[in-house]
Amino acid sequence: MSTAALFCAEDYRAYLTTLARIQLAGSGPLRRKLDGSDLVQEVLLQAHVAASQFRGSTAEEYGAWLRQILAHKLADAQRHFGRHKRDAALEATYLETMAGDASRLQRMPIVEQTSPSQHVARQQWALRLADGLQELPEDQRAAVELHYVGGYSLAEIATRLDRSKPSIAGLLRRGLQALRAQLSASGG
């Protein structure tokens, strides 16, 4: 039995969707051609088919493996729609930015964690947080993801979402309040 069989890829759907949306938000014309949910469906299918290729043993390594598959899918889409040749640097760029996004997702300022050094707890936190983000109204979710996960400024988010900076600040405040309430209600 492969170690990938110990993990349920479906548990990572919201997490991967969050990362895919952030990557697509910064990818210019690609964001109009692809849907993050469809991309994640392809990732989960590939993870299922290629489960025997997973060489890790922890949930954190499994999440990193899924992020790598997502980065490859994004790079493939960029090449397809941009008519670029295979470019290893393109995949490396997606992997690097996605690793940063995943790290910021784990450190989002919702509640204080008592033991942030525990890798399993941090990975589970990121998965729960991504599930919570999925429950937010779309405008709040987009603002929170772009700011706290994607690292975008209020001005950049305002431009992307065609809103004013005060409106974005309000979306962020309400989004964080809603996330805190969700996580408190679910024991987080």
Secondary structure, 3 states (H helix, E strand, C coil): CCHHHHCCHHHHHHHHHHHHHHHHHCCCCHHHHCCHHHHHHHHHHHHHHCHHHCCCCCHHHHHHHHHHHHHHHHHHHHHHHHCCCCCHHHHHHHHHHHHHHHHHHHCCCCCCCCCCCCHHHHHHHHHHHHHHHHHCCHHHHHHHHHHHHCCCCHHHHHHHHCCCHHHHHHHHHHHHHHHHHHHHHCCC
